[in-house]
Amino acid sequence: MALFRVLIAAESDVKESIAKIMSALMTKAVELLYSGTGRVVNGQCKRNFSETNSYMCLRDVLIGKFQNAIDVKKLPGRIGIWLSPAGDRG
């Protein structure tokens, strides 16, 4: 969790913080295996990132930094939005 805190220390935006942490956490090959909530995407069932220990750490760090400015219920969806163009990222 300390690494996540360092990565987003200068960030003031939740979206940018998610992008920084996720970029540091996953390679493209791993990104392609996950969706925010484990949905079926293009006929393939992807793994549920919101059930991982990494998600729990990310969530706790974001809550600690942004407190009331973050809606925890929407966090898996926001991560899913970040993961969705994984196939297009180089």
VONUMAR-772807 format. One record per residue (C-alpha): x, y, z; residue in one letter. Coordinates in steps of 0.5 Angstrom, whole numbers, plus 500, padded with zeros to 3 digits. Each point is the difference from the previous one (the first is absolute). Layout:
<sites>
- X;Y;Z;a
...
</sites>
This chain:
<sites>
- 500;500;500;m
- 506;505;501;a
- 502;499;493;l
- 493;502;498;f
- 500;506;505;r
- 506;503;497;v
- 498;499;493;l
- 494;504;501;i
- 503;505;505;a
- 500;506;495;a
- 493;498;497;e
- 494;504;501;s
- 495;496;496;d
- 497;493;501;v
- 500;498;493;k
- 508;502;499;e
- 501;496;506;s
- 497;494;498;i
- 504;500;493;a
- 506;501;504;k
- 499;494;505;i
- 498;496;494;m
- 505;501;495;s
- 505;499;506;a
- 497;494;502;l
- 498;496;493;m
- 503;498;494;t
- 496;500;494;k
- 500;493;500;a
- 497;500;507;v
- 495;505;498;e
- 497;496;495;l
- 498;495;505;l
- 496;505;504;y
- 494;504;500;s
- 497;504;506;g
- 495;495;502;t
- 502;494;496;g
- 495;501;495;r
- 499;496;493;v
- 504;505;495;v
- 500;498;492;n
- 497;493;502;g
- 506;499;505;q
- 499;499;508;c
- 505;505;503;k
- 503;499;507;r
- 497;505;505;n
- 505;505;502;f
- 496;503;506;s
- 500;493;504;e
- 508;500;500;t
- 505;502;505;n
- 503;506;496;s
- 493;503;499;y
- 499;500;508;m
- 506;504;500;c
- 499;504;495;l
- 493;502;503;r
- 503;501;507;d
- 505;505;497;v
- 495;504;496;l
- 495;500;506;i
- 506;503;504;g
- 502;505;495;k
- 493;502;498;f
- 496;499;506;q
- 493;502;498;n
- 501;502;493;a
- 500;493;498;i
- 494;495;499;d
- 503;493;502;v
- 494;497;496;k
- 502;503;494;k
- 507;498;500;l
- 500;493;497;p
- 496;504;494;g
- 505;505;500;r
- 506;495;500;i
- 496;496;494;g
- 500;506;496;i
- 507;501;501;w
- 501;492;498;l
- 495;500;494;s
- 505;503;495;p
- 506;496;502;a
- 500;496;493;g
- 501;507;497;d
- 506;502;505;r
- 507;500;497;g
</sites>
